[in-house]
Structure formats: structure tokens, C-alpha cells
Amino acid sequence: MMHSDNQLIRILTIVLILGAVLFIFFAEMSHLDSKQTVTSDETIYIQGDGEISKQDNEPVTEYEEVISTEIDIAQTEDISSKSWADSSADNTNLKQVLDFEHITLLVTNMNENERDRVLSDQDLFKQVIESEANNRSALMAAANNELNQHPNVKFMMQRNSENMLLEFYLNLLIKRKLPENFPSNEQIISYYDSNKETQFTFPLRVRIWQIFLSKPKDATEDKILEIQKNAEEIISKIKSGINDFTNLAVSKSEHEQSRNRGGYMGVMEVDGLLPEIKEYILKSKIGEISNPIETDSGLHILKRGLILAEETVPFEEVEDQIRQILIKQTGRQLKNVIFEQASEDYPQQISENTIEEWWLKLKEESESQL
């Protein structure tokens, strides 16, 4: 009996982990990478804050399941009149062995790039089959132990299913609203011009290394003199060549983040530095070691690196990133409109009193279990 219980617990753990991983993965899928033709007479353009970052284009060397959340609009024009099958956990045939029909559906529902990659590489396709077979075996074991009938497991399976349905629905409506070539070149250029100074222009920056000795708020004069003496000894060792800056930063600095990197603070905006430090940076030479610079928090021993001049990123380097910013911004706005309309059509009338009542009841139940 004990062995059976332990087996059941292990299977429950595997299923919950698989469910959590799949849920997180699906929720983070891109909604707008399809190449289907979409027509609309409504163009929605948003200007606002966006984030420009380097894109990681490293090739994927191992199989990672990528299921598309795209829907062929041509096959869903009558979506409002169709009677869709129940997606509850009870209707999932967890005891069915892996077959060709299942693999066909799996590959069909991958995004286009992943599908092409899998079908062009037999070894990768074999990895897909082996991974799916392992998952199927574990699911069959869980179902054989009737784990899918556990109330908590049934709820999470149903919730994941509902979240997938919601993703498909939102994606479908967004596609119907976005023009085929959104955003246009004019919109991308307009965004760049409007945000050039705030998003695409880097101010004067500098690379800085530091050794920091903290000063307690209630430090006595003797304590302050001791800290200053330690700082002067560190500077003397650096300038005499007894120790280099990096080693002393690792062993002496009290700024944890930079200490672990040999004192390197990174590239910092000059205008964002403390006045005492900014003054030194602007008048010092590259590689120069400062005398102890006192601030409210302590003493700083600085080494100045290269000063990077103000520069504006050329439009060509950020054009694709701006396109993604506009797509994401517009998608968020459309989602809000969809939720607002759905709330009007299918209101969830939950009063403040009901919310408070639920909260108090659950809080009481939780505290009673402690």
C-alpha cells in the first residue's frame, strides 16, 4: 500500500509539472507571426513607450515543442454559429496509445517555422516522437491511477484548456482587425521620429570600476578616520603595483554587485551619477585611479574607463524592433477592447460584498489549516 501511494504521488508530481510547463509556454507564445491574409478597414495605431532590445537569434539545436496559437481565419468565418466540442478534461482520452493521427495533429499545430524544421530533419522528427511517446506513457500511467479524476487536477486541466481557448479567440479577433501590412512603413518611421530622443538616443555614458567602503550612519570620527585610512592603503597598493584594482575590489569592496565583477559597475549615464562622482569622471583620464571620494553612503575609489559619446541608433538598426513594438501595443489595446465587449455581452456580476465574503471565507479556511 505504501509503495502504491508513493507511486501515485510521483505521478501526480510529474503531471502537475508537465501541466505548469505547458501552461507557461502557451501563455508566452507570439500571437501575430502568421502570414495569413487579413483584411480590415480599421487601422489602429498607438504611440507610446516601447522597449528596444537586442534579439537573440541563436539557432535551436534540440527539439523544443512549439505549438502555434494561430487559427486559419478562412476556416473560422462561421465561428459564432458552430457548436464546439466540450474541452473538459473528462473528454480527453488519456489512455489512448500514440498513433499517427495524434502525431499529425501535433505537427499541424506547430508554428510554421517549427513545422518546417521538424519535417526537414528526420533525426529531429524522431526526437519529437520519442518526447511525445514518453509524455504519453506518463499520462497513461497517471490516467490508469485515475489521477485525472482528482478535483484539483481536473480543475487545473480544465483551466489550461480554457486558457488555450482564450488565446485562440483573442488571436483570431486581433487578426481580423489588423490590416495585412500593419504597421506600415510610414507608421514605423513616425514612431522612430517621435521617440528618437527618448528611446533611440543614448546620452553621454562612461564605464566605471569602483571599490566601495561603506560608512555607517552613526559612524564616529574615529571610525571615519579608520575607513579613510583603509581607502588610502588600498590606493597605495594599486599605484605601487603590489595589488591590482580587480583583486582588491574582490577582496575589499563592500558593494556586492560590482565586487563580484572585479569592481566593474557597467556603462553608466554621466548625468545620473552623484555630483561628487560626476565631477571626477569629467575631469579624469581613462584608467586613472581616484583619491577617496566621500558621499553620504561611504568612500568610493574609482577607475574611469572609456567615455561613450552621445549617439542615436540609426533607423535601419531598429526598424524590425519598432514593428514588433507597434504590433504588441496594438494587440494589447485590441485585447482590452475585446475584454470590455465580452464583459458587456456576458457580464460576471460579482458585488463588492461577495468578493469580501469570499476573501474572508478563504482566509479563515487557510488560517484554520495552519
C-alpha positions as semicolon CSV with decimal commas, in nm:
position;residue;x (nm);y (nm);z (nm)
1;M;0,000;0,000;0,000
2;M;0,282;0,239;0,087
3;H;0,453;0,164;-0,247
4;S;0,129;0,237;-0,433
5;D;0,085;0,569;-0,253
6;N;0,441;0,674;-0,332
7;Q;0,391;0,585;-0,697
8;L;0,071;0,789;-0,707
9;I;0,247;1,090;-0,554
10;R;0,530;1,068;-0,809
11;I;0,284;1,051;-1,097
12;L;0,085;1,346;-0,958
13;T;0,405;1,550;-0,937
14;I;0,501;1,467;-1,297
15;V;0,157;1,558;-1,431
16;L;0,139;1,887;-1,241
17;I;0,489;1,985;-1,359
18;L;0,402;1,900;-1,719
19;G;0,080;2,097;-1,692
20;A;0,256;2,401;-1,545
21;V;0,530;2,398;-1,811
22;L;0,281;2,368;-2,096
23;F;0,062;2,645;-1,949
24;I;0,352;2,888;-1,912
25;F;0,481;2,804;-2,258
26;F;0,148;2,851;-2,434
27;A;0,079;3,177;-2,249
28;E;0,404;3,327;-2,378
29;M;0,359;3,229;-2,745
30;S;0,364;3,505;-3,004
31;H;0,017;3,588;-3,129
32;L;0,097;3,763;-3,451
33;D;0,353;3,571;-3,658
34;S;0,112;3,419;-3,909
35;K;0,129;3,505;-4,276
36;Q;-0,243;3,460;-4,344
37;T;-0,410;3,739;-4,542
38;V;-0,631;3,958;-4,325
39;T;-0,836;4,250;-4,449
40;S;-0,982;4,530;-4,245
41;D;-1,098;4,882;-4,299
42;E;-0,993;4,980;-3,949
43;T;-0,636;5,079;-3,865
44;I;-0,536;5,116;-3,504
45;Y;-0,205;5,283;-3,431
46;I;-0,069;5,354;-3,088
47;Q;0,222;5,572;-2,994
48;G;0,367;5,516;-2,655
49;D;0,651;5,370;-2,462
50;G;0,819;5,066;-2,609
51;E;1,127;4,868;-2,534
52;I;1,417;4,826;-2,776
53;S;1,642;4,530;-2,707
54;K;1,884;4,303;-2,888
55;Q;1,720;3,993;-3,033
56;D;1,863;3,651;-2,962
57;N;1,890;3,470;-3,294
58;E;2,088;3,170;-3,175
59;P;1,980;2,852;-3,360
60;V;1,794;2,588;-3,165
61;T;1,989;2,263;-3,160
62;E;1,748;2,044;-2,966
63;Y;1,381;1,984;-3,013
64;E;1,154;2,211;-2,818
65;E;0,782;2,178;-2,879
66;V;0,635;2,493;-3,030
67;I;0,261;2,479;-3,081
68;S;0,107;2,761;-3,278
69;T;-0,178;2,963;-3,132
70;E;-0,272;3,076;-3,482
71;I;-0,608;2,993;-3,638
72;D;-0,679;2,978;-4,010
73;I;-0,934;3,256;-4,045
74;A;-1,073;3,104;-4,364
75;Q;-1,182;2,802;-4,162
76;T;-1,341;3,004;-3,884
77;E;-1,563;3,257;-4,057
78;D;-1,869;3,086;-3,911
79;I;-1,720;3,065;-3,564
80;S;-2,027;3,216;-3,399
81;S;-2,261;2,955;-3,545
82;K;-2,057;2,642;-3,484
83;S;-2,117;2,408;-3,198
84;W;-1,777;2,344;-3,050
85;A;-1,686;2,025;-2,865
86;D;-1,653;2,029;-2,487
87;S;-1,288;2,082;-2,396
88;S;-1,310;1,949;-2,043
89;A;-1,057;1,707;-1,902
90;D;-1,315;1,427;-1,892
91;N;-1,329;1,418;-2,272
92;T;-0,955;1,373;-2,313
93;N;-0,868;1,012;-2,394
94;L;-0,562;0,983;-2,175
95;K;-0,539;0,606;-2,213
96;Q;-0,506;0,603;-2,591
97;V;-0,164;0,493;-2,720
98;L;0,032;0,718;-2,951
99;D;-0,078;0,691;-3,313
100;F;-0,031;0,863;-3,647
101;E;-0,344;1,075;-3,608
102;H;-0,209;1,224;-3,284
103;I;0,131;1,300;-3,441
104;T;-0,041;1,457;-3,742
105;L;-0,236;1,692;-3,517
106;L;0,076;1,769;-3,317
107;V;0,281;1,869;-3,623
108;T;-0,011;2,054;-3,784
109;N;-0,048;2,274;-3,478
110;M;0,317;2,372;-3,459
111;N;0,405;2,717;-3,584
112;E;0,519;2,731;-3,946
113;N;0,893;2,761;-3,878
114;E;0,897;2,477;-3,627
115;R;0,688;2,254;-3,853
116;D;0,924;2,307;-4,146
117;R;1,224;2,240;-3,925
118;V;1,082;1,914;-3,789
119;L;0,973;1,782;-4,128
120;S;1,307;1,862;-4,292
121;D;1,514;1,672;-4,035
122;Q;1,438;1,304;-3,974
123;D;1,652;1,290;-3,659
124;L;1,466;1,587;-3,515
125;F;1,134;1,426;-3,610
126;K;1,247;1,116;-3,422
127;Q;1,313;1,333;-3,115
128;V;0,959;1,467;-3,141
129;I;0,816;1,113;-3,149
130;E;1,032;0,997;-2,858
131;S;0,941;1,301;-2,648
132;E;0,571;1,260;-2,722
133;A;0,590;0,886;-2,650
134;N;0,749;0,950;-2,311
135;N;0,478;1,204;-2,230
136;R;0,206;0,965;-2,344
137;S;0,341;0,680;-2,129
138;A;0,347;0,901;-1,819
139;L;-0,004;1,031;-1,892
140;M;-0,137;0,678;-1,939
141;A;0,016;0,580;-1,605
142;A;-0,150;0,882;-1,441
143;A;-0,485;0,804;-1,601
144;N;-0,460;0,437;-1,503
145;N;-0,429;0,556;-1,142
146;E;-0,734;0,781;-1,203
147;L;-0,528;1,085;-1,118
148;N;-0,723;1,284;-1,379
149;Q;-1,030;1,240;-1,156
150;H;-0,870;1,421;-0,864
151;P;-1,062;1,750;-0,814
152;N;-0,752;1,970;-0,814
153;V;-0,604;1,802;-1,121
154;K;-0,936;1,822;-1,307
155;F;-0,963;2,191;-1,228
156;M;-0,611;2,271;-1,349
157;M;-0,659;2,067;-1,668
158;Q;-0,985;2,248;-1,736
159;R;-0,826;2,586;-1,662
160;N;-0,536;2,518;-1,901
161;S;-0,785;2,415;-2,166
162;E;-0,985;2,735;-2,114
163;N;-0,671;2,947;-2,133
164;M;-0,582;2,788;-2,466
165;L;-0,932;2,861;-2,597
166;L;-0,898;3,222;-2,481
167;E;-0,562;3,258;-2,659
168;F;-0,708;3,127;-2,983
169;Y;-1,010;3,355;-2,955
170;L;-0,809;3,670;-2,882
171;N;-0,565;3,591;-3,160
172;L;-0,846;3,537;-3,410
173;L;-1,016;3,868;-3,335
174;I;-0,687;4,059;-3,339
175;K;-0,608;3,916;-3,682
176;R;-0,943;4,029;-3,814
177;K;-0,879;4,386;-3,701
178;L;-0,517;4,426;-3,809
179;P;-0,454;4,513;-4,175
180;E;-0,229;4,272;-4,363
181;N;0,070;4,505;-4,376
182;F;0,038;4,657;-4,029
183;P;0,234;4,853;-3,932
184;S;0,306;5,045;-4,250
185;N;0,646;5,195;-4,325
186;E;0,502;5,539;-4,257
187;Q;0,385;5,432;-3,912
188;I;0,725;5,282;-3,827
189;I;0,909;5,595;-3,941
190;S;0,665;5,815;-3,748
191;Y;0,724;5,615;-3,429
192;Y;1,101;5,639;-3,474
193;D;1,090;6,015;-3,530
194;S;0,858;6,073;-3,234
195;N;1,067;5,864;-2,996
196;K;1,416;5,925;-3,131
197;E;1,536;6,130;-2,836
198;T;1,376;5,924;-2,559
199;Q;1,423;5,569;-2,689
200;F;1,684;5,566;-2,960
201;T;1,936;5,822;-2,839
202;F;2,197;5,724;-2,582
203;P;2,330;6,008;-2,363
204;L;2,691;6,057;-2,254
205;R;2,797;5,735;-2,079
206;V;3,107;5,604;-1,907
207;R;3,250;5,270;-1,797
208;I;3,331;5,276;-1,427
209;W;3,505;5,047;-1,179
210;Q;3,489;5,113;-0,808
211;I;3,600;4,989;-0,468
212;F;3,341;5,097;-0,214
213;L;3,388;5,125;0,161
214;S;3,060;5,188;0,341
215;K;3,021;5,447;0,615
216;P;2,770;5,369;0,894
217;K;2,513;5,645;0,954
218;D;2,614;5,670;1,318
219;A;2,988;5,644;1,248
220;T;3,214;5,822;1,498
221;E;3,506;6,039;1,392
222;D;3,745;5,756;1,480
223;K;3,550;5,515;1,260
224;I;3,552;5,758;0,968
225;L;3,930;5,806;1,007
226;E;3,971;5,428;1,005
227;I;3,772;5,397;0,681
228;Q;3,975;5,675;0,519
229;K;4,299;5,505;0,625
230;N;4,183;5,176;0,470
231;A;4,096;5,358;0,147
232;E;4,439;5,525;0,131
233;E;4,612;5,190;0,188
234;I;4,413;5,035;-0,098
235;I;4,507;5,320;-0,333
236;S;4,873;5,292;-0,230
237;K;4,880;4,918;-0,310
238;I;4,726;4,980;-0,653
239;K;4,959;5,264;-0,750
240;S;5,270;5,083;-0,622
241;G;5,177;4,767;-0,812
242;I;5,152;4,548;-0,502
243;N;4,795;4,456;-0,599
244;D;4,580;4,539;-0,899
245;F;4,243;4,711;-0,884
246;T;4,040;4,400;-0,972
247;N;4,183;4,180;-0,697
248;L;4,142;4,448;-0,433
249;A;3,785;4,514;-0,545
250;V;3,700;4,147;-0,499
251;S;3,858;4,130;-0,153
252;K;3,788;4,479;-0,015
253;S;3,484;4,638;-0,182
254;E;3,156;4,638;0,009
255;H;2,937;4,685;-0,299
256;E;2,826;4,329;-0,366
257;Q;2,711;4,360;-0,726
258;S;3,029;4,521;-0,857
259;R;3,263;4,338;-0,616
260;N;3,179;4,006;-0,780
261;R;3,283;4,157;-1,116
262;G;3,613;4,298;-1,004
263;G;3,457;4,633;-0,922
264;Y;3,301;4,685;-1,264
265;M;2,985;4,898;-1,239
266;G;2,900;4,877;-1,607
267;V;2,816;5,154;-1,852
268;M;2,651;5,439;-1,661
269;E;2,489;5,764;-1,772
270;V;2,711;6,053;-1,667
271;D;2,417;6,278;-1,580
272;G;2,282;6,009;-1,348
273;L;2,592;5,993;-1,131
274;L;2,623;6,151;-0,788
275;P;2,762;6,508;-0,821
276;E;3,091;6,423;-0,650
277;I;3,147;6,125;-0,879
278;K;3,034;6,306;-1,194
279;E;3,280;6,585;-1,127
280;Y;3,568;6,341;-1,103
281;I;3,464;6,145;-1,412
282;L;3,452;6,453;-1,635
283;K;3,797;6,578;-1,538
284;S;3,984;6,245;-1,505
285;K;4,173;6,043;-1,766
286;I;4,097;5,691;-1,881
287;G;4,246;5,431;-1,644
288;E;4,313;5,690;-1,374
289;I;4,260;5,587;-1,008
290;S;4,083;5,844;-0,794
291;N;4,156;5,956;-0,441
292;P;3,881;5,851;-0,195
293;I;3,559;6,028;-0,296
294;E;3,327;6,075;0,001
295;T;2,949;6,059;-0,037
296;D;2,670;6,014;0,217
297;S;2,696;5,636;0,189
298;G;3,073;5,593;0,210
299;L;3,405;5,624;0,027
300;H;3,447;5,544;-0,342
301;I;3,775;5,459;-0,510
302;L;3,710;5,489;-0,883
303;K;3,880;5,383;-1,203
304;R;3,746;5,554;-1,511
305;G;3,702;5,364;-1,834
306;L;3,603;5,481;-2,179
307;I;3,356;5,768;-2,208
308;L;3,096;5,692;-2,474
309;A;2,972;5,991;-2,668
310;E;2,603;6,064;-2,714
311;E;2,470;5,876;-3,016
312;T;2,143;5,799;-3,194
313;V;2,073;5,447;-3,317
314;P;2,011;5,453;-3,695
315;F;1,657;5,378;-3,809
316;E;1,770;5,072;-4,008
317;E;1,900;4,902;-3,693
318;V;1,572;4,928;-3,503
319;E;1,313;4,909;-3,781
320;D;1,219;4,545;-3,710
321;Q;1,208;4,605;-3,336
322;I;0,977;4,904;-3,380
323;R;0,750;4,689;-3,594
324;Q;0,720;4,438;-3,309
325;I;0,660;4,717;-3,057
326;L;0,369;4,853;-3,260
327;I;0,221;4,508;-3,310
328;K;0,240;4,433;-2,938
329;Q;0,098;4,772;-2,839
330;T;-0,190;4,741;-3,081
331;G;-0,254;4,383;-2,972
332;R;-0,277;4,494;-2,609
333;Q;-0,524;4,768;-2,699
334;L;-0,736;4,528;-2,902
335;K;-0,736;4,278;-2,617
336;N;-0,867;4,544;-2,382
337;V;-1,146;4,625;-2,629
338;I;-1,230;4,254;-2,660
339;F;-1,247;4,210;-2,284
340;E;-1,463;4,520;-2,246
341;Q;-1,707;4,399;-2,511
342;A;-1,718;4,047;-2,369
343;S;-1,786;4,188;-2,022
344;E;-2,086;4,374;-2,162
345;D;-2,219;4,073;-2,351
346;Y;-2,150;3,816;-2,080
347;P;-2,131;4,010;-1,751
348;Q;-1,991;3,846;-1,440
349;Q;-2,194;4,026;-1,180
350;I;-1,991;3,992;-0,864
351;S;-2,057;4,256;-0,599
352;E;-1,801;4,405;-0,362
353;N;-1,981;4,236;-0,073
354;T;-1,949;3,898;-0,245
355;I;-1,579;3,950;-0,306
356;E;-1,525;4,041;0,058
357;E;-1,729;3,740;0,169
358;W;-1,524;3,502;-0,047
359;W;-1,200;3,655;0,076
360;L;-1,292;3,625;0,443
361;K;-1,411;3,268;0,400
362;L;-1,098;3,154;0,219
363;K;-0,876;3,340;0,463
364;E;-1,048;3,172;0,754
365;E;-1,018;2,828;0,595
366;S;-0,649;2,888;0,521
367;E;-0,574;3,000;0,878
368;S;-0,762;2,704;1,022
369;Q;-0,528;2,466;0,838
370;L;-0,215;2,617;0,993
